[in-house]
Amino acid sequence: MQRRSTYVWWKHLLFWGMWLLLLGPAYISAFGAWLIGSMLPGYHDPVDIILTVILTSTLLLIMAVAVYTAWHFWHQTRPFSRLIIWLSVGLLGIPLLSTAGALFSYVKLSVT
């Protein structure tokens, strides 16, 4: 039988605090995808389609990180440091890459 380590109280606070912070980028991404996606039936500008795809994929990636980390924290099957790294990727890495991709595609398709 495999032994599971129990996390101390401050690890619970740190994990769930960071996990709840994932709701911010997820909300912004969902709102942006809804806002831009709601304009698509009127006209089909390529930049709007690409921005909707970028924001929707960002939302799906953040939710995947949230489910993955919550599952492994709950069952304590992964080291705590790895879960914190995944949460940091969900909080900083994915939104920054999404923002860079959205700005690049907007400038490339809109300005030129």
C-alpha positions, 0 to 999 in steps of 0.5 A: 500500500502506498503511503500518502503524505499529508500537507500541513495547514500553510500548504493548504492555505497557499494552494487554495489561495493560488487556486482561487486566483486562477478564477481571475484569468479564467473570468477575463478570458471567458468575458473576452471570448464572449464579448468578441465572439458575440460580434462574430454573427454580424461580420467575419473579420479574421482578427475577431475569429483568431482572438476568440480562438485564442481566448477560448483556448486560454480558458480551456487551458486554465480550467485544465490546470485547475482541475489537474492541480485540484485533483492531485492535491486532493488525492495527494499524488503529486509533490506540493512543489510541482502543484505550485509550479503548475498553478504558477503556469496557470496564473502567469504563463498561460495568460502572458502567452495568450496576451502576447499571441493576441497582441501579435495577431491583432497587430499583424491582422489589423494594422497591416 
